[in-house]
């Protein structure tokens, strides 16, 4: 028996999957945790919390599947992207990790923009620098916590910290590093000239490798803490977006993933080194084939529904919310939701953007609010599809992923708004599966990624097709949705408005 362990370190939880090479997925264990908001616009997590949660999932897997757990022959990773972990020479975090939701680095963005114009950002990074990315967060630490900055030995991304705890060696991969916004995507290496311009020591950046390369093996200390056998090979792994695309079988051009998790992404695989010249989307290194992945990112997709559930409606669970949304009329009786609860990336790249419910009337109830959130999140992802069309990227079908793929009404909403057939992968934890597949390729269990995807990636029989009358209605509402940000964005700049 050969078993692969895949670990996906997300924003809301860590998930660990056991994959039997011959039989498929054995089990997935999830351990949830929270995002710390110590101040307005700050978003942090303690790396030790990630590690403790990871250990917990592994202990549960070992207790429930001892024979299979003892048969693990390779380990792979997927992880939330853009985050900053600063460590000393022993790998101990010097402060809580600053994660992708963080909005504190507006002053640093202004500094970056004064020294790097958009043309150079596009040519080198293929991306616009934004708050919550490694580069701007690191500059914030440099300027606001100089004593901590002076102690930094190595910076890591979130999943790199977990891998360090397992193998005792620093390092990162090209997919995660390219999302730092201080990386030369075309060269697949750190943007050394830009780092020098900002007086950031080169030595704090770890060696960058490809995702399927072997990074090291499980140490005796890790074995003692987790129950894993010492000596198991561990690959570098990748950011969660490329891992998820692999887990959905998107390893060739022409397929598009609509992922609605905490955030949301519309993404696809491209061989060409292509990016949006207006820098409204992201082009990062893919985990395979020295290819790239291009995607639009929304900050508060599933998080919008979670916010509505926990802080507004106090509804018991998401299944009930899905049923309630299905009871509401199409287009929510004119209620339109902008999901900009923490600023927004694609297409606006505006950390000051605000959320909104527009079109309130006495005839609406909580069912319409739930459906409006689902529709508004989907409209925000359609913005990315429209940009894809502008730059010549086409998709034959859309594969729904994340929490948004578990709701039938939300899947139909996606089909109608995207005007495309929508399918769902049977394995629900696609990022974990992608991590397993990368580990299998990196250790020679599979000849290539396509072979593994052909074996494990299967789709539900039900296909969601766009319904013509729904498509026509949503086209009209989408035009209003697009105008709401443009007509209100100047209000976000009013000085006293932002004092809260």
Order of alpha helices (4+ residues) and beta strands (2+ residues): beta-beta-beta-beta-alpha-alpha-beta-beta-beta-alpha-alpha-alpha-beta-alpha-beta-alpha-beta-beta-alpha-beta-beta-alpha-beta-beta-alpha-beta-beta-beta-beta-alpha-alpha-beta-beta-alpha-beta-alpha-beta-alpha-alpha-alpha
